[in-house]
């Protein structure tokens, strides 16, 4: 068989999982320690449908690579997986879990679900692969052909011969829950991006206010120094008996001080008005 990726065998908790990546089909075979097994095949059309429903579409080769990384637990992997029963799946969706967790799975359910979690930057998705029971089977053997030859006769989405026992309503319910969960995850990611952008804008505003404050502080110090110099010159002139009207000089100095105060007050008022207007327009969240 012409495979796009090497076949993979892995162990997860009490299960052994075998993956075969054909050119147009991914085969999944799961066996428990008790000898029970589950299997399914996923075609290119199946992968396109289930990834689109998760609102994070993947190409067939990309999806196969995510499965391979999850199985091999690559240190640079952006995906994780786990196996669960139907009741465990309902419990996870009810709790809003969006992270893969390890732990024991109950073995009293006829069906298993392979949950594939993937995350990259602000994109997160949960892909649910239903695995119908395949009946008792021999243990996997490294010397025997990997699951590429298992249940190759079915061409229906997510189907094997044992899928006929699964009600259509149950499958539709699973798809509905999957859509709702992924919609929630994408909405949360979008809200996080908005908060991040607002936080970045708040930091830029704070830096701008610091620059303005530093400039006003510098100007105020220069003006104070100039006024001190004028006062010293006036006092020195009076002591030396410089010809001129002292009263007029004092009045002129008072006028200059008043003008300087008005100028400083106007600068600060403009700075506060501009900052308040910028904050109101952006509608920054409370706490920033």
C-alpha positions in Angstrom: 0.0 0.0 0.0 1.3 3.4 -0.9 1.5 5.2 2.5 2.0 9.0 3.0 3.5 8.4 6.4 5.0 5.4 8.2 2.6 3.2 10.1 2.7 3.8 13.9 2.0 1.6 16.9 1.6 3.2 20.4 0.4 2.4 23.9 -2.1 4.7 25.7 -3.1 3.7 29.2 -4.7 0.2 28.8 -4.9 0.4 25.1 -2.6 -0.4 22.2 -3.2 1.7 19.1 -2.1 1.1 15.5 -2.3 3.7 12.8 -1.9 3.2 9.1 -1.6 6.2 6.8 -2.6 5.2 3.3 -2.6 7.7 0.5 -6.3 8.4 0.7 -7.3 6.7 4.0 -6.3 6.6 7.7 -6.9 3.3 9.4 -7.2 3.2 13.2 -7.2 -0.1 15.3 -7.4 0.0 19.1 -7.0 -3.1 21.3 -7.5 -3.3 25.1 -5.7 -5.6 27.5 -8.8 -7.7 27.8 -8.7 -8.5 24.0 -11.5 -6.1 22.9 -10.9 -4.1 19.8 -12.2 -1.1 18.0 -11.5 0.1 14.4 -12.4 2.6 11.8 -11.2 4.1 8.5 -11.3 7.8 7.7 -11.1 8.9 4.1 -10.0 12.3 2.8 -13.7 13.3 2.7 -14.2 12.2 6.3 -11.2 14.2 7.4 -12.4 17.3 5.5 -15.8 17.0 7.1 -14.8 16.4 10.7 -12.1 19.1 10.7 -14.5 21.6 9.1 -17.1 20.9 11.8 -14.4 21.6 14.4 -14.0 25.1 12.7 -10.3 24.5 12.2 -10.0 22.7 8.8 -7.0 20.5 8.1 -5.8 18.9 4.9 -5.6 15.1 4.8 -1.8 15.0 5.1 -1.7 17.7 7.8 -4.4 15.7 9.8 -2.4 12.5 9.4 0.7 14.3 10.7 -1.2 15.5 13.8 -2.2 12.0 14.5 1.3 10.7 14.0 2.8 13.3 16.4 0.2 12.6 19.0 0.9 8.8 18.8 4.7 9.3 18.9 4.5 12.0 21.6 6.9 14.2 19.8 8.5 16.9 22.0 7.6 19.5 19.4 4.1 18.2 18.8 1.2 20.6 18.6 -1.3 17.8 19.2 -2.3 15.3 22.0 -4.7 12.5 22.1 -6.7 10.2 24.4 -9.3 7.5 24.3 -12.6 7.6 26.1 -16.0 6.1 26.3 -19.2 7.8 25.3 -20.1 8.7 28.9 -16.6 10.1 29.5 -16.9 12.2 26.3 -20.2 13.7 27.5 -18.7 14.4 30.8 -15.7 16.2 29.3 -17.9 18.3 27.0 -20.2 19.2 30.0 -17.1 20.3 32.0 -15.8 22.3 29.0 -12.5 20.5 29.0 -10.2 21.6 26.2 -7.0 19.9 27.2 -6.0 16.3 26.8 -5.7 14.5 30.1 -4.4 11.0 30.9 -6.2 8.6 33.1 -8.1 5.3 33.1 -11.1 4.8 30.8 -14.0 2.6 31.7 -14.1 -0.6 29.7 -17.9 -1.2 30.0 -18.9 0.8 26.9 -19.2 -0.8 23.5 -17.8 2.2 21.7 -14.6 4.2 22.0 -13.7 7.7 20.9 -10.2 8.9 19.9 -9.9 12.6 20.9 -7.3 14.6 19.1 -6.5 18.0 20.6 -4.4 20.5 18.6 -3.3 24.0 19.4 -1.2 26.6 17.6 -1.0 30.2 18.8 -4.6 31.2 19.3 -6.2 28.4 17.3 -7.4 25.4 19.3 -9.6 22.5 18.2 -10.9 19.1 19.4 -11.4 16.4 16.7 -13.5 13.4 17.8 -13.0 10.1 15.9 -15.6 7.5 16.7 -14.3 3.9 16.9 -17.0 1.2 16.7 -16.3 -2.2 18.2 -14.6 -4.7 16.0 -15.0 -7.8 18.2 -12.3 -10.0 19.8 -9.0 -10.1 17.8 -5.5 -11.3 18.2 -3.0 -9.1 19.8 -1.0 -6.8 17.6 2.3 -8.2 16.4 5.3 -6.4 15.0 5.9 -9.3 12.7 2.4 -9.1 11.1 1.2 -6.4 8.7 0.2 -3.2 10.4 -3.5 -2.2 10.2 -3.4 -1.2 6.6 -5.3 -4.4 5.6 -7.9 -4.2 8.4 -11.5 -3.5 7.4 -10.7 -2.0 4.0 -14.0 -2.9 2.4 -16.0 0.0 3.8 -16.1 3.4 2.1 -18.7 5.2 4.2 -17.5 8.0 6.6 -16.3 6.6 10.0 -17.6 3.1 9.1 -16.7 -0.5 9.6 -18.9 -3.5 9.5 -19.7 -3.1 13.2 -21.0 0.5 12.7 -24.4 -0.8 11.6 -25.3 -1.2 15.3 -24.8 2.6 16.0 -28.0 4.6 15.7 -27.9 7.6 13.4 -29.4 9.8 16.1 -26.4 9.1 18.4 -24.0 10.1 15.6 -25.9 13.3 15.0 -25.9 14.1 18.7 -22.1 13.6 18.8 -21.6 15.9 15.9 -23.8 18.6 17.5 -21.8 18.4 20.7 -18.6 18.7 18.7 -19.8 21.8 16.9 -20.9 23.4 20.2 -17.6 22.6 21.9 -15.4 24.0 19.1 -17.6 27.1 18.8 -17.0 27.7 22.5 -13.2 27.2 22.1 -12.9 29.6 19.2 -15.1 32.2 20.9 -12.8 32.0 24.0 -9.7 32.4 21.7 -11.2 35.4 20.0 -12.0 37.1 23.4 -8.4 36.4 24.5 -7.0 38.1 21.4 -9.2 41.2 22.0 -8.0 41.4 25.6 -4.4 41.0 24.5 -4.7 43.8 22.0 -6.4 46.1 24.5 -3.6 45.4 27.0 -1.0 46.2 24.4 -2.7 49.5 23.7 -2.9 50.3 27.4 0.9 49.8 27.6 1.4 52.1 24.7 -0.8 54.8 26.3 1.0 54.5 29.6 4.4 55.0 27.8 3.0 58.0 26.0 1.8 59.6 29.2 5.2 59.0 30.8 6.9 60.8 27.9 4.4 63.8 28.2 4.9 64.0 32.0 8.7 64.0 31.6 8.5 66.8 29.1 6.1 68.9 31.3 8.4 68.3 34.3 11.4 69.5 32.3 9.6 72.6 31.1 8.4 73.4 34.6 11.9 73.2 36.1 13.2 75.5 33.4 10.5 78.0 34.1 11.1 77.9 37.8 14.8 78.5 37.3 14.0 81.5 35.0 11.6 83.0 37.5 14.2 82.6 40.3 16.7 84.4 38.2 14.3 87.3 37.5 13.6 87.6 41.3 17.3 87.6 42.1 18.0 90.3 39.5 15.2 92.4 40.8 16.4 92.1 44.4 20.0 92.9 43.3 18.8 95.9 41.4 16.9 97.3 44.4 19.9 96.8 46.6 22.2 98.7 44.2 19.6 101.5 43.8 19.2 100.9 40.1 17.2 103.7 38.6 13.7 102.5 37.8 10.3 102.1 39.3 10.4 99.1 41.8 6.6 98.9 42.0 6.4 98.6 38.2 9.1 95.9 38.2 7.3 93.9 40.8 4.0 94.2 39.0 5.7 93.0 35.8 7.2 90.0 37.6 3.8 89.1 39.1 2.3 89.3 35.6 5.0 87.0 34.3 4.5 84.5 37.1 0.7 84.5 36.4 1.2 84.0 32.7 3.6 81.1 33.4 1.1 79.4 35.7 -1.7 79.7 33.2 0.5 78.3 30.5 1.5 75.3 32.7 -2.2 74.7 33.6 -3.2 74.8 30.0 -0.6 72.2 29.0 -1.7 69.8 31.8 -5.3 70.3 30.9 -4.7 69.4 27.2 -2.7 66.3 28.2 -5.5 65.0 30.5 -8.2 65.8 27.9 -6.3 63.9 25.2 -5.7 60.9 27.4 -9.3 60.7 28.6 -10.6 61.0 25.0 -8.3 58.3 23.8 -9.4 56.0 26.7 -13.1 56.6 26.0 -12.8 55.9 22.3 -11.0 52.6 22.8 -13.3 51.4 25.6 -10.5 49.7 27.5 -11.7 46.9 29.9 -11.7 47.6 33.6 -8.4 46.9 35.3 -6.1 48.2 32.5 
